[in-house]
Amino acid sequence: MFFHKHPYPPFIKDNSTKLIVGTLPPPRFTTGELLEKDVDFCYGSYHNSLWKFIDAIYNLNLRYDNSEAAVNQRKSFLTEHCIGVCDIVESAKRDKIDASDLGMKEVKLRDLIGILKHYPNIEMLVFIGGNSKNGPEYFFRKQLREHGLKLKLVSKEAPKIHEFEIDIASNKSILQSRTIKTVSLTSSSGAANISISRSPLYQQLKANNPDFNTFDFRVMQYQDYL
């Protein structure tokens, strides 16, 4: 059985207002067997196109290689735009060595609630993937239940937006309530292309413009939240 441990600690700054939340990078990032165009950082898989979407939105001209410069480009972007990254899974075990969320067993989660209390400027969680089993929102809902909390639906239009409240201690140890929104974006992995193609909105946009594709669809969706 393969022990799949997350290779990167959370990347969060004191001024971070948004937090990108996924599960685990592909196993090769744990073993250090990166591909030529992989970047040794969060969402660095060349086949997981999150950074390609961000690149297209902001015209960053990012590097896609194993260099330190490529990592620094991404860290600089996140810092400048007050975005943090904290995947919710710390480790898991797998019978099959792949990146499937459903293949994760004996999952150990990061304390995302504790992290949110530690960083009081975070206003939104951006889940990369929906509420499918073993997805980031799925696990976060589990953590909320353990704290007697739950998500409240704000907008049912895709991508769905929810919110929840947590208590934080002020300087005088007085509990105050803080509202945090969540949004579930379409997964950045290629496996989500089939579900995108079935989306009524995608089909409508495709009918109006035959050149419109699943990459364009994600860029359109992601640019409102990242």
Contacts in CASP RR format, 6 or more apart in sequence:
PFRMAT RR
TARGET T0000
AUTHOR 0000-0000-0000
METHOD contacts of the structure
MODEL  1
MFFHKHPYPPFIKDNSTKLIVGTLPPPRFTTGELLEKDVDFCYGSYHNSL
WKFIDAIYNLNLRYDNSEAAVNQRKSFLTEHCIGVCDIVESAKRDKIDAS
DLGMKEVKLRDLIGILKHYPNIEMLVFIGGNSKNGPEYFFRKQLREHGLK
LKLVSKEAPKIHEFEIDIASNKSILQSRTIKTVSLTSSSGAANISISRSP
LYQQLKANNPDFNTFDFRVMQYQDYL
1 93 0 8 1.000
1 94 0 8 1.000
1 95 0 8 1.000
1 105 0 8 1.000
2 27 0 8 1.000
2 93 0 8 1.000
2 94 0 8 1.000
2 95 0 8 1.000
2 96 0 8 1.000
2 97 0 8 1.000
3 91 0 8 1.000
3 93 0 8 1.000
4 24 0 8 1.000
4 27 0 8 1.000
4 30 0 8 1.000
4 91 0 8 1.000
4 92 0 8 1.000
4 93 0 8 1.000
4 94 0 8 1.000
4 104 0 8 1.000
5 30 0 8 1.000
5 90 0 8 1.000
5 91 0 8 1.000
6 24 0 8 1.000
6 25 0 8 1.000
6 30 0 8 1.000
6 87 0 8 1.000
6 89 0 8 1.000
6 90 0 8 1.000
6 91 0 8 1.000
7 25 0 8 1.000
7 29 0 8 1.000
7 30 0 8 1.000
7 32 0 8 1.000
8 25 0 8 1.000
8 29 0 8 1.000
8 41 0 8 1.000
8 42 0 8 1.000
8 85 0 8 1.000
8 87 0 8 1.000
10 84 0 8 1.000
10 85 0 8 1.000
10 86 0 8 1.000
10 87 0 8 1.000
10 110 0 8 1.000
10 115 0 8 1.000
11 42 0 8 1.000
11 75 0 8 1.000
11 78 0 8 1.000
11 84 0 8 1.000
11 85 0 8 1.000
11 86 0 8 1.000
12 19 0 8 1.000
12 84 0 8 1.000
12 85 0 8 1.000
12 86 0 8 1.000
12 115 0 8 1.000
12 119 0 8 1.000
12 122 0 8 1.000
13 78 0 8 1.000
13 79 0 8 1.000
13 82 0 8 1.000
13 84 0 8 1.000
14 119 0 8 1.000
14 121 0 8 1.000
15 82 0 8 1.000
15 121 0 8 1.000
16 82 0 8 1.000
16 83 0 8 1.000
16 84 0 8 1.000
16 119 0 8 1.000
16 121 0 8 1.000
16 122 0 8 1.000
17 82 0 8 1.000
17 83 0 8 1.000
17 121 0 8 1.000
17 122 0 8 1.000
17 123 0 8 1.000
17 124 0 8 1.000
18 82 0 8 1.000
18 83 0 8 1.000
18 84 0 8 1.000
18 122 0 8 1.000
18 123 0 8 1.000
18 124 0 8 1.000
18 125 0 8 1.000
18 126 0 8 1.000
18 225 0 8 1.000
18 226 0 8 1.000
19 83 0 8 1.000
19 84 0 8 1.000
19 85 0 8 1.000
19 86 0 8 1.000
19 115 0 8 1.000
19 116 0 8 1.000
19 122 0 8 1.000
19 124 0 8 1.000
19 125 0 8 1.000
19 126 0 8 1.000
20 42 0 8 1.000
20 43 0 8 1.000
20 50 0 8 1.000
20 83 0 8 1.000
20 84 0 8 1.000
20 85 0 8 1.000
20 86 0 8 1.000
20 126 0 8 1.000
20 128 0 8 1.000
20 226 0 8 1.000
21 86 0 8 1.000
21 87 0 8 1.000
21 88 0 8 1.000
21 112 0 8 1.000
21 125 0 8 1.000
21 126 0 8 1.000
21 127 0 8 1.000
21 128 0 8 1.000
21 136 0 8 1.000
21 140 0 8 1.000
22 87 0 8 1.000
22 88 0 8 1.000
22 89 0 8 1.000
22 127 0 8 1.000
22 128 0 8 1.000
22 129 0 8 1.000
22 135 0 8 1.000
22 136 0 8 1.000
23 87 0 8 1.000
23 88 0 8 1.000
23 89 0 8 1.000
23 101 0 8 1.000
23 104 0 8 1.000
23 134 0 8 1.000
23 135 0 8 1.000
23 136 0 8 1.000
23 139 0 8 1.000
24 87 0 8 1.000
24 89 0 8 1.000
24 92 0 8 1.000
24 99 0 8 1.000
24 104 0 8 1.000
25 42 0 8 1.000
25 43 0 8 1.000
25 44 0 8 1.000
25 45 0 8 1.000
25 48 0 8 1.000
25 87 0 8 1.000
25 99 0 8 1.000
26 45 0 8 1.000
26 47 0 8 1.000
26 48 0 8 1.000
26 98 0 8 1.000
26 99 0 8 1.000
27 94 0 8 1.000
27 97 0 8 1.000
27 98 0 8 1.000
27 99 0 8 1.000
28 34 0 8 1.000
28 35 0 8 1.000
28 38 0 8 1.000
29 38 0 8 1.000
29 40 0 8 1.000
29 44 0 8 1.000
29 45 0 8 1.000
34 40 0 8 1.000
34 66 0 8 1.000
35 46 0 8 1.000
36 65 0 8 1.000
36 66 0 8 1.000
37 46 0 8 1.000
37 64 0 8 1.000
37 65 0 8 1.000
38 44 0 8 1.000
38 45 0 8 1.000
38 46 0 8 1.000
38 64 0 8 1.000
38 65 0 8 1.000
38 66 0 8 1.000
39 46 0 8 1.000
39 51 0 8 1.000
39 63 0 8 1.000
39 64 0 8 1.000
39 65 0 8 1.000
39 66 0 8 1.000
39 70 0 8 1.000
39 71 0 8 1.000
39 74 0 8 1.000
40 66 0 8 1.000
40 70 0 8 1.000
40 71 0 8 1.000
41 70 0 8 1.000
41 71 0 8 1.000
41 74 0 8 1.000
41 75 0 8 1.000
42 74 0 8 1.000
42 85 0 8 1.000
42 87 0 8 1.000
43 50 0 8 1.000
43 51 0 8 1.000
43 85 0 8 1.000
43 128 0 8 1.000
43 188 0 8 1.000
44 50 0 8 1.000
44 51 0 8 1.000
46 64 0 8 1.000
47 189 0 8 1.000
47 190 0 8 1.000
48 188 0 8 1.000
48 189 0 8 1.000
48 190 0 8 1.000
49 188 0 8 1.000
49 189 0 8 1.000
49 190 0 8 1.000
49 215 0 8 1.000
49 218 0 8 1.000
50 128 0 8 1.000
50 188 0 8 1.000
51 62 0 8 1.000
51 64 0 8 1.000
51 74 0 8 1.000
52 215 0 8 1.000
53 188 0 8 1.000
53 215 0 8 1.000
53 218 0 8 1.000
53 219 0 8 1.000
53 222 0 8 1.000
53 226 0 8 1.000
54 60 0 8 1.000
54 62 0 8 1.000
54 77 0 8 1.000
54 222 0 8 1.000
54 226 0 8 1.000
55 61 0 8 1.000
55 62 0 8 1.000
56 215 0 8 1.000
56 219 0 8 1.000
57 219 0 8 1.000
57 222 0 8 1.000
57 223 0 8 1.000
57 226 0 8 1.000
58 77 0 8 1.000
60 73 0 8 1.000
60 77 0 8 1.000
62 70 0 8 1.000
62 73 0 8 1.000
62 74 0 8 1.000
63 69 0 8 1.000
63 70 0 8 1.000
63 73 0 8 1.000
64 70 0 8 1.000
77 83 0 8 1.000
78 84 0 8 1.000
78 85 0 8 1.000
81 226 0 8 1.000
82 121 0 8 1.000
83 226 0 8 1.000
86 110 0 8 1.000
86 112 0 8 1.000
86 115 0 8 1.000
87 110 0 8 1.000
87 136 0 8 1.000
88 109 0 8 1.000
88 110 0 8 1.000
88 112 0 8 1.000
88 136 0 8 1.000
88 139 0 8 1.000
88 140 0 8 1.000
88 143 0 8 1.000
89 104 0 8 1.000
89 107 0 8 1.000
89 108 0 8 1.000
89 109 0 8 1.000
89 110 0 8 1.000
89 139 0 8 1.000
90 108 0 8 1.000
90 109 0 8 1.000
90 110 0 8 1.000
91 107 0 8 1.000
91 108 0 8 1.000
92 103 0 8 1.000
92 104 0 8 1.000
92 105 0 8 1.000
92 106 0 8 1.000
92 107 0 8 1.000
92 108 0 8 1.000
93 104 0 8 1.000
93 105 0 8 1.000
93 106 0 8 1.000
94 103 0 8 1.000
94 104 0 8 1.000
94 105 0 8 1.000
95 103 0 8 1.000
95 105 0 8 1.000
96 103 0 8 1.000
99 189 0 8 1.000
101 132 0 8 1.000
101 133 0 8 1.000
101 134 0 8 1.000
101 135 0 8 1.000
102 133 0 8 1.000
102 134 0 8 1.000
103 134 0 8 1.000
104 134 0 8 1.000
107 134 0 8 1.000
107 139 0 8 1.000
109 139 0 8 1.000
109 142 0 8 1.000
109 143 0 8 1.000
111 143 0 8 1.000
112 125 0 8 1.000
112 140 0 8 1.000
112 143 0 8 1.000
113 143 0 8 1.000
113 144 0 8 1.000
113 147 0 8 1.000
113 166 0 8 1.000
116 122 0 8 1.000
116 166 0 8 1.000
116 180 0 8 1.000
117 166 0 8 1.000
117 168 0 8 1.000
120 168 0 8 1.000
120 178 0 8 1.000
122 180 0 8 1.000
123 180 0 8 1.000
123 181 0 8 1.000
124 180 0 8 1.000
124 181 0 8 1.000
124 182 0 8 1.000
124 183 0 8 1.000
124 225 0 8 1.000
125 140 0 8 1.000
125 180 0 8 1.000
125 181 0 8 1.000
125 182 0 8 1.000
125 183 0 8 1.000
126 182 0 8 1.000
126 183 0 8 1.000
126 185 0 8 1.000
126 225 0 8 1.000
126 226 0 8 1.000
127 135 0 8 1.000
127 136 0 8 1.000
127 137 0 8 1.000
127 140 0 8 1.000
127 182 0 8 1.000
127 183 0 8 1.000
127 184 0 8 1.000
127 185 0 8 1.000
128 136 0 8 1.000
128 185 0 8 1.000
128 187 0 8 1.000
128 188 0 8 1.000
129 135 0 8 1.000
129 136 0 8 1.000
129 137 0 8 1.000
129 184 0 8 1.000
129 185 0 8 1.000
129 186 0 8 1.000
129 187 0 8 1.000
129 192 0 8 1.000
130 136 0 8 1.000
130 137 0 8 1.000
130 138 0 8 1.000
130 184 0 8 1.000
130 185 0 8 1.000
130 186 0 8 1.000
130 187 0 8 1.000
131 137 0 8 1.000
131 138 0 8 1.000
131 141 0 8 1.000
131 184 0 8 1.000
132 138 0 8 1.000
137 182 0 8 1.000
137 184 0 8 1.000
140 182 0 8 1.000
141 150 0 8 1.000
141 151 0 8 1.000
144 150 0 8 1.000
144 151 0 8 1.000
144 164 0 8 1.000
147 166 0 8 1.000
149 164 0 8 1.000
149 165 0 8 1.000
149 166 0 8 1.000
150 164 0 8 1.000
151 162 0 8 1.000
151 163 0 8 1.000
151 164 0 8 1.000
151 182 0 8 1.000
152 162 0 8 1.000
152 163 0 8 1.000
152 164 0 8 1.000
153 160 0 8 1.000
153 161 0 8 1.000
153 162 0 8 1.000
154 161 0 8 1.000
154 162 0 8 1.000
154 163 0 8 1.000
154 181 0 8 1.000
155 161 0 8 1.000
158 199 0 8 1.000
158 201 0 8 1.000
159 183 0 8 1.000
159 184 0 8 1.000
159 185 0 8 1.000
159 186 0 8 1.000
159 221 0 8 1.000
159 225 0 8 1.000
160 183 0 8 1.000
160 184 0 8 1.000
161 181 0 8 1.000
161 182 0 8 1.000
161 183 0 8 1.000
162 181 0 8 1.000
162 182 0 8 1.000
162 183 0 8 1.000
163 179 0 8 1.000
163 180 0 8 1.000
163 181 0 8 1.000
163 182 0 8 1.000
164 179 0 8 1.000
164 180 0 8 1.000
164 182 0 8 1.000
165 177 0 8 1.000
165 178 0 8 1.000
165 179 0 8 1.000
165 180 0 8 1.000
166 177 0 8 1.000
166 178 0 8 1.000
166 180 0 8 1.000
167 175 0 8 1.000
167 176 0 8 1.000
167 177 0 8 1.000
167 178 0 8 1.000
168 175 0 8 1.000
168 176 0 8 1.000
168 177 0 8 1.000
168 178 0 8 1.000
169 175 0 8 1.000
169 176 0 8 1.000
170 176 0 8 1.000
183 225 0 8 1.000
185 218 0 8 1.000
185 221 0 8 1.000
185 222 0 8 1.000
185 225 0 8 1.000
186 192 0 8 1.000
186 195 0 8 1.000
186 196 0 8 1.000
186 217 0 8 1.000
186 218 0 8 1.000
186 221 0 8 1.000
188 218 0 8 1.000
190 214 0 8 1.000
192 214 0 8 1.000
193 214 0 8 1.000
196 202 0 8 1.000
196 214 0 8 1.000
196 217 0 8 1.000
196 218 0 8 1.000
197 203 0 8 1.000
197 214 0 8 1.000
199 217 0 8 1.000
202 212 0 8 1.000
202 214 0 8 1.000
202 217 0 8 1.000
205 212 0 8 1.000
205 216 0 8 1.000
205 217 0 8 1.000
205 220 0 8 1.000
206 212 0 8 1.000
206 213 0 8 1.000
END
